[in-house]
Amino acid sequence: MQFSFKVKKKVTYERGVVVIGKVLSGTILNDNDVIVSVGKNEYNAHIDSIIDKPDGKYVQSCSIGNNVSLYLSGIDEQIVKPRITLVRNKELVTLTPTDLSGKQPKESKTPKDKQKKKTSKEIVQNKVRIPRKEKMDEYSSVEKDFIQNVMVCIKRNGRLAPTELYVLDKIRTVYNISEERAHQLIISAVKRYDKEKNEMIYRDAVSACLLDCGYLTANESYLLEKLRIALNIPECKAYTIEKESDWDV
């Protein structure tokens, strides 16, 4: 889960600023790089130390619910504005390339004489690990509702804010969904959002081309094909979009 920390107070620090507040979600370690969000602006910073409240002891990490002081270096104290500043880790929740691509990592090739024959049991186990596409009817009612909640947030801002992730985690708990399953559902929602967004971009481009003379010229068809490939839209879906946009239909 992505780490997010809301700043309530700040204190001057010789190497930057000390921010005091509560961890809203996730876990962060000492000596980690973070992003400081002040409104719509973002700045890089580094955690030099973490002090637990109210004990006043130095700790190596802090997690959701902890009240702590973070000693941040690499950022000007004047930049930080209490109550509108959030600190989060640099690893975005949703959006790691391996999670979104659905591709298996490539296996290193070994000489044929060194390769071991796989047993039938190993083959079955490998098949089980192959990811498959999930359909909406394979989700439970609460999982569908959770995905819909994620979609609403993403459609408004194009991404999930730390506070939204915090509230979604509370909803996950109420729905009795595990953290791992919630992570899978969020990735599924992101994929769905990206697919709908790309199809809308392609639809707008087709409509713009048809606006002039009501049909696609050779050059327009060529450029639309390049756009389709760049947006990773299947040919059959592109054809459907073009027919739906055709004024003669």
C-alpha positions in Angstrom: 0.0 0.0 0.0 1.2 3.5 -0.8 2.6 5.5 2.1 0.9 8.8 2.8 1.5 11.2 5.7 -0.5 14.4 6.4 1.5 17.3 7.8 -0.1 19.1 10.8 2.9 21.2 12.0 6.4 22.0 10.8 9.6 22.9 12.6 12.8 24.4 11.1 15.6 21.9 10.5 19.2 22.8 9.5 19.1 20.4 6.5 15.4 21.1 5.5 12.3 20.8 7.6 10.7 18.7 10.4 7.1 17.7 9.6 4.8 16.5 12.3 1.6 14.6 11.7 -0.1 11.3 11.3 0.5 8.4 8.8 -2.7 7.9 6.8 -1.7 4.8 4.9 1.2 2.4 4.2 4.6 2.1 5.8 7.9 4.1 5.2 11.4 3.4 6.3 14.1 5.7 7.5 16.6 6.9 4.8 13.9 6.6 2.1 13.2 9.2 -0.7 9.8 10.7 -0.7 7.6 13.2 -2.6 6.2 16.2 -0.8 2.9 17.3 -2.3 1.8 20.9 -1.5 -1.5 21.5 -3.3 -0.8 20.6 -7.0 3.0 21.1 -6.7 5.4 18.2 -5.9 8.9 18.3 -4.5 11.6 15.6 -3.8 12.9 15.1 -0.3 14.7 12.5 1.8 13.9 11.1 5.3 16.9 11.6 7.5 15.2 10.5 10.8 11.9 9.4 12.2 10.8 10.2 15.7 7.8 8.4 17.3 5.3 10.5 19.2 4.8 10.7 22.1 7.8 8.6 23.2 10.3 10.8 21.4 12.4 7.9 20.3 14.1 7.4 17.0 12.6 4.6 15.0 13.5 2.9 11.7 10.0 2.9 10.3 6.4 4.1 10.8 3.1 2.8 9.7 -0.6 3.7 9.3 -2.0 5.4 12.5 1.4 6.4 13.9 1.9 10.0 15.0 5.5 10.9 14.1 8.0 13.6 13.2 9.8 13.2 9.9 13.2 14.9 9.4 13.2 15.9 5.7 16.3 17.1 3.9 16.6 18.5 0.4 13.5 20.7 0.7 13.1 24.3 1.7 11.1 24.9 5.0 9.2 27.7 3.4 7.7 25.3 0.8 5.8 23.2 3.3 2.3 24.4 4.3 0.7 22.6 7.2 -2.7 20.9 6.6 -2.4 21.1 2.8 0.9 19.2 2.6 1.1 15.4 2.1 4.3 13.2 2.1 4.2 10.0 0.1 6.6 7.4 -1.2 7.8 7.4 -4.8 6.4 4.0 -5.6 2.9 4.5 -7.1 0.4 2.0 -6.1 -1.2 1.2 -9.2 0.9 1.5 -11.7 4.0 -0.6 -11.9 4.7 -1.7 -15.5 4.9 -5.4 -14.6 1.5 -5.2 -12.9 -0.2 -3.4 -15.8 1.3 -5.3 -18.7 0.3 -8.7 -17.5 3.4 -10.2 -19.1 5.5 -13.0 -17.6 9.2 -12.1 -17.0 11.5 -13.6 -19.6 13.4 -16.7 -18.4 17.1 -16.9 -19.0 18.1 -19.3 -21.7 20.3 -22.2 -20.7 22.1 -24.8 -23.0 19.9 -27.8 -23.9 22.1 -30.2 -22.1 21.6 -28.3 -18.9 17.9 -28.0 -19.1 15.9 -30.3 -16.9 12.8 -32.1 -18.1 9.7 -30.7 -16.4 7.4 -33.2 -14.7 3.7 -33.2 -15.4 3.1 -31.7 -11.9 5.5 -28.8 -12.6 3.8 -28.1 -16.0 0.4 -27.9 -14.2 1.8 -25.6 -11.6 3.3 -23.3 -14.2 -0.1 -23.2 -16.0 -1.8 -22.1 -12.8 0.6 -19.2 -12.5 -0.2 -17.9 -16.0 -2.4 -14.7 -15.5 -5.8 -14.7 -17.2 -8.1 -12.0 -18.1 -10.9 -11.5 -15.6 -14.4 -10.5 -16.5 -16.7 -8.4 -14.5 -19.1 -11.3 -13.9 -16.2 -13.1 -12.0 -16.2 -10.4 -9.3 -18.4 -10.5 -6.2 -21.0 -7.7 -5.7 -18.7 -5.9 -3.1 -15.7 -6.2 -5.4 -17.7 -4.6 -8.3 -18.7 -1.8 -6.0 -15.1 -1.3 -4.9 -13.9 -1.2 -8.5 -16.6 1.4 -9.3 -15.5 3.5 -6.4 -11.9 3.4 -7.7 -13.1 4.3 -11.2 -15.0 7.4 -9.9 -11.8 8.7 -8.3 -9.6 8.0 -11.2 -12.0 9.6 -13.8 -12.0 12.9 -11.9 -8.2 13.4 -11.4 -6.6 10.7 -13.6 -4.9 9.2 -10.6 -5.6 8.2 -7.0 -4.7 10.8 -4.3 -3.2 9.6 -1.0 -6.3 10.6 0.9 -8.4 8.6 -1.6 -6.3 5.6 -1.1 -6.7 6.0 2.7 -10.5 6.1 2.4 -10.5 3.2 -0.1 -8.5 1.1 2.5 -11.2 1.8 5.0 -13.9 0.7 2.5 -11.8 -2.4 1.8 -11.9 -3.3 5.5 -15.6 -2.8 5.8 -16.1 -5.0 2.6 -13.8 -7.6 4.2 -11.5 -7.6 1.1 -7.8 -8.5 1.7 -5.1 -6.0 0.9 -3.7 -8.2 -1.8 -7.2 -8.5 -3.5 -7.8 -4.8 -3.1 -4.5 -4.2 -4.9 -5.6 -6.5 -7.8 -9.0 -4.7 -8.0 -7.3 -1.3 -8.1 -5.0 -2.4 -11.0 -8.1 -3.8 -12.8 -9.8 -0.5 -12.5 -6.8 1.4 -13.8 -6.6 -0.9 -16.8 -10.3 -0.4 -17.5 -9.9 3.4 -17.1 -6.9 3.5 -19.5 -8.8 1.4 -22.1 -11.9 3.6 -22.0 -9.7 6.8 -22.1 -7.7 5.5 -25.2 -10.9 4.5 -27.0 -12.3 8.0 -26.3 -9.2 9.6 -27.8 -9.5 7.4 -30.9 -13.2 8.2 -31.2 -12.6 12.0 -31.0 -9.9 11.7 -33.7 -12.2 9.8 -36.1 -15.0 12.3 -35.5 -12.6 15.2 -36.2 -11.6 13.6 -39.5 -15.2 12.9 -40.6 -16.2 16.5 -39.7 -14.7 17.9 -42.9 -16.1 15.8 -45.7 -17.9 12.9 -44.1 -15.4 10.2 -45.0 -11.8 9.3 -44.3 -9.1 10.2 -46.8 -6.1 7.9 -47.4 -3.8 10.1 -45.3 -6.4 10.3 -42.4 -6.7 6.5 -42.5 -3.0 6.1 -42.4 -2.6 8.4 -39.4 -5.6 6.9 -37.6 -3.9 3.4 -38.0 -0.7 4.8 -36.4 -2.8 6.3 -33.5 -4.7 2.9 -33.1 -1.4 1.1 -32.7 0.0 3.7 -30.3 -3.1 3.4 -28.1 -3.1 -0.4 -28.3 -6.7 -0.6 -29.6 -7.6 -3.9 -31.3 -8.5 -3.6 -35.0 -12.0 -4.9 -34.5 -12.7 -2.3 -31.8 -11.3 0.5 -34.0 -13.5 -0.7 -36.9 -16.6 -0.6 -34.6 -15.7 3.0 -33.4 -15.3 4.1 -37.0 -18.7 2.6 -38.0 -20.3 4.2 -35.0 -18.8 7.6 -36.0 -19.7 7.2 -39.7 -22.3 9.8 -40.6 -23.7 7.6 -43.4 -24.7 4.9 -40.9 
